[in-house]
Amino acid sequence: MRAKMRALMLEALINGRVLCDEGWITDRVVLIDAGCILDIVSPEDPRCPSAIQRDLKGQLLLPGFVDIQVNGGGGVMFNDEPSTATIRTMAAAHRRYGTTSLLPTLISDELAMVSRAIASVEEAMAADVPGVIGIHIEGPFLNKLKKGTHDENKFRALDSDAVALLSSLKAGRTLVTLAPEMTSPALIASLAAQGVVIAAGHTDATFAQMENALRHGVTGFTHLFNAMSPMTSREPGVVGAALMDDNSWCGIIVDGNHVSATMLKLALRCKRHDRFMLVTDAMANVGTTQDWFMLQGKRINVRGGRCVDEAGTLSGSALDMASAVRNAVVMLGIELAEAVRMASTYPAQFLGLGHELGRIAPGYRANFVLVDDQMSVVDTWIDGMSTESVGAAVSVSPTGASILHAR
């Protein structure tokens, strides 16, 4: 009750280095009211003295991270038990690493399980589980030639009944990953017309097939380079289509395992940065000390930061979003502010939520992550509620030498 009362009172975040649209600003106060950013003002603003003040002690205040691909965390997998309790555990685990908005992600499964997953997300959002903004259904409308760790026995064709199911979520956003060549442009267009966000993934489509899918409603690419037809000398493939198209978004896993840093640097030269999104593709072990977990009956071992099945196939990642941002700076040479936007602003825009998430600006939801110069998480806020105000523990990411230049 005390935390809820506090959230309804005017709060002032002072003495921070704040990432706004114009870059890093200091000597400004972020005012929070009723879970939203009321204003960004000078310390002399007459509203400041009466507000509850939080001293940020010169640390960096960033827009809360938006992760569109979260399979598990905190020791649980969404596929194992799609329920409010599972979603709450996952969201809490990822919040410790700066993720304040996420899509629980269901890996290819039976349509009955897809229905359960959608219902569980609706229930979680109705219960106000912090951070849940919808669902990502990755499959089962995929190509077995690019199955990755997915169970090809779960794969099926997209039809009108499946379109109705995929578009049935009543609140939040639905993201569907499919292989365009395994369905028709008309069904893709039908799905898009229902408001579903569509990404291509686990696909062996040709460049021409992918271009046609983009014209009919595909707007994104799930984990660029991984599980998709590559560029070759005479067939640009899905990767070529992704990098040629100016308007679509590309999710990238920057963990040093999924994609060579050189390839990601080349991709960033081909397309403007505001069309790239950092994703984790995180599994159950994130936020725990587990060195293995089960995925649809398979044992997945965590070795050196890699999640692999017994055949050595990559199976999601052990990545968290704070580490993804840090890796983007260190491995790819991206400026910190831009790396943060790739983890917040751009995924929010991809989902059609750029008007309320992903920026520190008046009128936006008060979702923040406070970090130090090592990109270690100090605190997070979701709709104006910080972990400090609700008494939750924050477990920071691994620290190291300062890598940030936010002045």
KALIN-V20924 format. One record per pair of residues at least 24 apart in sequence whose ideal C-beta (glycine too) atoms are under 10 Angstrom apart, sorted by the first residue. I is the first residue (numbers start at 1). GAP is how many residues later the second one is. Records with the same first field share a line. If there is no record, write none. Layout:
BEGIN
I: GAP  GAP
END
This chain:
BEGIN
2: 387  388  389
3: 382  383  385  386  387  388  389
4: 381  385  386
6: 46  378  379  380  383  384
7: 25  26  27  28  359  374  376  377  378  379  382  383
8: 25  26  27  376
9: 24  25  41  42  43  375
10: 24  28  37  38  40  41  42
11: 27  40  41  42  43  355  370  373  375  378
12: 26  29  31  33  35  36  37  38  39  40  41  42  43
13: 24  27  38  39  40  41  42  43  48  347  353  355  357  368  373
14: 29  34  37  39  40  41  42  43
15: 28  38  39  40  41  42  43  44  46
16: 38  39  40  41  42  43  44  45  46  344  352  354
17: 39  41  42  43  44  45  354  356  387  389  390
18: 38  42  43  44  45  342  350  388
19: 41  42  43  44  317  318  321  322  325  326  340  341  349  387
20: 41  43  317  339  340  341
21: 320  324  338  339  340
23: 312  314  383  384
24: 36  37  312  313  381  382  383
25: 36  335
26: 32  380  381
28: 33
29: 24
30: 24  26  31  330  331  332  336  338  351
31: 331  335
32: 333  334  336  349  351  352  353  354
33: 333  351
34: 332  349  350
35: 330  331  332  346  347  348  349  350
36: 320  326  327  328  329  330  331  347  348
37: 322  323  324  325  326  327  328  329  330  331  347
38: 324  325  328  346
39: 322  323  324
40: 320  321  322
41: 321
52: 337
54: 316  325  327  332  334  335
56: 312  314  322  323
57: 313  315  321
58: 314  315
59: 311  312  313  314  317  319  320  347
60: 276  277  280  309  310  311  312  313  315  318  344  346
61: 299  307  308  309  310  317  318  320
62: 36  38  260  263  274  275  277  278  279  281  282  298  305  306  307  308  309  313  315  318  344
63: 35  37  38  277  278  280  281  282  285  294  295  296  297  298  301  302  304  305  306
64: 31  34  35  36  37  67  257  279  280  284  293  294  296  301  302  303  304  305  316  317  318  319
65: 29  30  32  33  34  35  36  37  66  213  215  255  256  257  259  260  275  277  278  279  282  283  293  302  304  312  315
66: 33  34  35  36  37  65  67  211  212  213  255  277  278  279  280  281  282  283  284  285  287  288  291  292  301
67: 24  27  30  31  32  33  34  35  36  38  64  66  69  184  210  211  212  213  214  215  252  253  254  257  276  277  280
68: 33  34  35  37  65  66  68  105  107  109  129  131  152  154  181  183  209  210  211  212  213  279  280  282  283
69: 33  34  35  36  67  69  106  108  130  132  153  154  182  184  208  209  210  211  212  213  247  248  278
70: 24  29  32  33  34  35  61  66  209  210  211  212  213  216  246  251
71: 33  34  35  36  65  67  78  209  210  211  212  213  215  224  236  244  245  246
72: 32  33  35  210  211  212  213  214  215  216  221  223  244
73: 24  26  29  31  207  209  210  211  212  213  214  215  247
74: 208  210  211  212  213  214  216
75: 209  210  211  212  213  214  215  218
76: 207  208  211  212  217
77: 27  28  29  30  206  207  208  216  217  218  219  223  239
78: 25  26  27  28  29  31  35  39  42  43  57  58  206
79: 25  26  27  28  29  30  34  38  72  205  215  216  217
80: 204  213  214  215  216
81: 35  39
82: 24  27  31  32  33  34  35  36  37  38  39  41  42  53
83: 33  34  36  37  40  41
84: 35  36  37  38  39  40  41  42  43  45  48
85: 35  39  44
86: 31  34  38
87: 30  33  34  36  37  38  40  42  44  45  48
88: 36  39  41  42  43  44
89: 40  195  198
90: 34  39  41  42  192  194  196  197
91: 33  38  39  40  41  291
92: 37  38  39  195  295  300  301
93: 189  191  192  193  194  195  227  302
94: 37  186  188  192  193  226  227  228  286
95: 35  36  192  226  274  282  285  286  287  292  297  299  300
96: 190  191  224  226  281  284  291  296  297  298  299  300  301
97: 183  185  189  190  222  223  224  225  226  227  228  272  278  279  280  283  297  298  299  300
98: 222  223  224  225  226  227  242  245  246  270  271  272  273  277  278  279  280  281  282  296  298  299
99: 32  181  183  187  221  222  223  225  244  245  268  270  278  281  283
100: 30  31  33  221  244  257  258  265  266  267  268  269  280  281  282  283
101: 29  30  31  32  33  71  72  243  246  247  250  252  255  256  257  264  266  281
102: 29  30  31  32  34  178  180  219  245
103: 29  30  31  32  33  34  35  69  70  71  72  94  176  244  248
104: 25  27  28  29  30  31  32  33
105: 30  31  32  33  34  70  72  117  174  175  176  177  211
106: 29  30  31  32  33  34
107: 29  30  31  32  33  35  41  42  43  44  47  70  176  188  189  208  209
108: 29  30  31  32  33  34  39  40  41  42  43  44  45  46  47  48  69  94  188
109: 28  29  30  31  41  42  45  187
110: 30  43  44  46
111: 29  43  45  50  51  54  55
112: 53
113: 27  41
114: 25  26  40  48  51  52  54  62
115: 50  53
117: 52
118: 47  48  49  50  51  52  56
119: 49  50
121: 48  49  50  51  53
122: 46  47  48  49  50
124: 47  48
125: 44  45  46  47
126: 44  45
128: 254  255
129: 253
130: 237  250  251  252  253  255  257  260  262
131: 236  249  251  252
132: 39  40  250
133: 38  39  40  215  218  220  223  224
134: 35  37  38  39  40  41  63  217  219
135: 31  34  37  38  39  40  41
136: 37  38  39  40  41  61  63  86  143  215
137: 25  28  29  32  37  38  39  40  41  59
138: 37  38  39  40  61  63  64  84  85  143
139: 37  38  39  40  62  63  83
140: 38  42  62
141: 25  35  36  37  38  39  41  42  46  50  61  62
142: 35  36  37  40  59  60  61  62  80  85
143: 35  36  37  38  39  58  59  60  61  62  84  85  86
144: 35  38  58  60
145: 34  36  57  58  59  82  84
146: 33  55  56  57  58  59  80  81  82  83  92
147: 32  55  80  166
148: 53  54  75  78  79  80  161  165  166  167  168
149: 53  78  134  146  147  149  151  158  159  160  162  164  165  166  167
150: 51  52  77  145  146  163  165
151: 144  145  146  147
152: 50
153: 143
154: 142
155: 24  27  47
156: 26
157: 25  26  27  30
158: 24  25  26  29  30  32  33
159: 24  25  28
160: 27  30
162: 25  29
163: 24  25  27  28  30  31  33
164: 26  27  30
166: 25  28  30  32
167: 24  25  26  27  28  29
168: 26  28
169: 26  27
172: 179  181
173: 24  175  177  178  179  180
174: 24  177
175: 24  44  45  47  76  172  175  176
176: 25  42  46
177: 24  25  26  41  43  44  45  46  50  74
178: 24  25  35  40  44
179: 24  25  26  30  34  48  49  50  59
180: 24  25  26  29  30  31  32  33  34  36  37  38  58  61
181: 24  25  28  29  31  32  48  57
183: 30
184: 28  29  32
185: 24  27  28  30  31  32  33
186: 30
187: 29  30
188: 24  25  26  27  28  29  30
189: 24  26  27  28  29
190: 26  27
191: 25  26  27
192: 24  25  26  27
193: 24
195: 157
197: 52  153  154  155
199: 24  49  50  51  52  151
200: 24  28  38  41  42  48
201: 25  26  27  37  50
202: 24  25  26
203: 24  25  26  34  35
204: 24  25  33  34
205: 24  32  33  36
206: 29  30  31  32  34  35
207: 24  25  27  28  29  30  31  32  33  34  37
208: 27  28  33
209: 28  29  32
210: 26  27  28  29  30  31  32  34  35  38
211: 25  29  30  33  34
212: 29
213: 25  28
214: 27  28  30  31  33  34
215: 30
218: 27  30
219: 26  28  29  30  131  132  133
220: 28  29  30  31  55  57  127  130  131
221: 24  27  28  29  30  31  54  55  56
222: 28  29  31  57  59
223: 27  28  29  30  35  36  56  58  91  93  94
224: 25  26  27  28  29  34  35  39  40  43  47  52  53  55
225: 25  27  28  33  34  35  38  39  42
226: 25  26  27  32  33  55  88
227: 31  87
230: 33
239: 24  28  31
240: 30
242: 25  28  29  33
243: 24  25  26  27  28  32
244: 26  27
245: 26  30
246: 25  26  29
247: 24  25  28
248: 27  102
249: 25  26  27  28  97  98  100  101  102
250: 25  26  27  29  96  100
251: 25  26  27  28  29  30  91  95  96  99
252: 24  25  26  27  72  76  80  90
253: 25  26  27  28  29  61  63  64  66  71  74
254: 24  25  26  63  65  69  70  71  72  73  74  75  76  77  78  80  85  88  89
255: 25  26  50  51  52  59  62  63  64  65  68  69  72  76
256: 48  49  50  63  71  74  75
257: 47  48  49  50  51  57  60  61  62
258: 48  56  58  59  61
260: 71
261: 66  67  69  70  71  72
262: 69  70
264: 63  64  67  68  70
265: 66  67  68  69
267: 65
268: 60  64  65  66  70  74
273: 61  62  65  66  68  69  73
274: 64  67  68  71  72  75  76
275: 67  71  74  75
276: 52  56  58  62  63  65  66  70  71
277: 64  65  66  67  68  69  70  71  72  73  74
278: 41  43  45  46  47  49  50  56  61  62  63  64  65  66  68  69
279: 38  40  42  45  63  64  68
280: 36  37  38  39  40  41  43  44  63
281: 26  33  34  35  36  37  38  43
282: 25  34  35  36  37  38  39  42
283: 24  32  33  34  35  36
284: 32  34
285: 31  32  33
286: 30  31  32  33  34  35  37
287: 33  108
288: 30
290: 28
291: 27
320: 57  77  78
321: 48  56  76
322: 47  49  52  53  54  55  74  75  76
323: 52  74  75
324: 51
325: 44  46  50  72  79
326: 45  48  49  50  71  72  74  77  78
327: 48
329: 46  74  75  76
330: 45  70  73
335: 69  70  71
336: 35  37  39  67  68  69  70
337: 67  68  69
339: 36  65
340: 29  31  35  66
343: 26
344: 24  25
369: 25
370: 24
371: 25  26  33  35
372: 24  27  30  32
373: 26  28  29  30  31  32  33
374: 24  25  26  27  28  29  30
375: 24  25  27  28  29
376: 24
END
